[in-house]
């Protein structure tokens, strides 16, 4: 397998999944900021938007963790 083919599979490798989880959780900082702003301004629509965004981040992270668990030891980039 060439290095280019391995690189194309990076998203579905352990390092790629960990990078995705890290960037997904980095988005949590934006959501915390939105929640604080919504509470200080008493803006229910902005608060609802932040809650929906938080749920999306949680769901995305759970999906990535499940894929990481299913990947197991057959990682093409580590082996």
C-alpha positions in Angstrom: 0.0 0.0 0.0 1.4 3.4 -1.0 1.8 6.3 1.4 -0.8 8.2 -0.5 -3.4 5.4 0.0 -2.5 5.3 3.7 -2.9 9.0 4.0 -6.3 8.8 2.4 -7.3 6.4 5.2 -6.1 8.7 7.9 -9.6 9.8 8.9 -10.5 6.3 9.8 -7.2 5.5 11.7 -6.6 5.8 15.4 -4.6 9.1 15.1 -7.2 10.5 12.7 -10.0 9.7 15.1 -8.2 11.2 18.0 -7.6 14.3 16.0 -11.3 14.5 15.1 -12.3 14.0 18.8 -9.9 16.8 19.8 -11.2 19.3 17.3 -14.7 18.4 18.1 -14.2 19.0 21.8 -12.4 22.3 20.9 -15.7 23.4 19.6 -17.1 23.1 23.1 -15.3 26.3 24.0 -17.5 28.2 21.5 -20.6 26.7 23.0 -19.6 27.6 26.5 -19.1 31.2 25.3 -22.5 31.2 23.6 -24.2 29.9 26.7 -22.6 32.6 28.9 -23.6 35.3 26.4 -27.1 34.0 26.2 -27.5 33.9 29.9 -26.1 37.4 30.4 -28.3 38.8 27.7 -31.3 36.6 28.7 -31.6 35.5 25.0 -33.6 32.3 24.9 -33.0 31.8 21.2 -29.2 32.0 21.5 -29.4 29.6 24.5 -31.5 27.1 22.5 -28.9 27.4 19.7 -26.1 26.7 22.1 -27.9 23.7 23.6 -28.5 22.2 20.2 -24.9 22.8 19.3 -23.8 21.1 22.5 -26.0 18.1 21.7 -24.5 17.8 18.3 -20.9 17.9 19.7 -21.8 15.2 22.2 -23.3 13.0 19.6 -20.4 13.5 17.2 -17.9 12.7 19.9 -19.8 9.6 20.9 -19.9 8.4 17.2 -16.1 9.0 16.9 -15.5 7.1 20.1 -17.6 4.2 18.9 -15.6 4.1 15.6 -12.4 4.2 17.6 -13.5 1.3 19.7 -14.6 -0.7 16.6 -11.3 0.1 14.8 -9.4 -2.1 17.2 -5.9 -3.2 16.4 -6.1 -3.3 12.6 -4.9 0.3 12.2 -3.2 0.7 8.9 -1.1 3.7 9.8 0.4 2.3 13.0 1.3 -1.1 11.6 
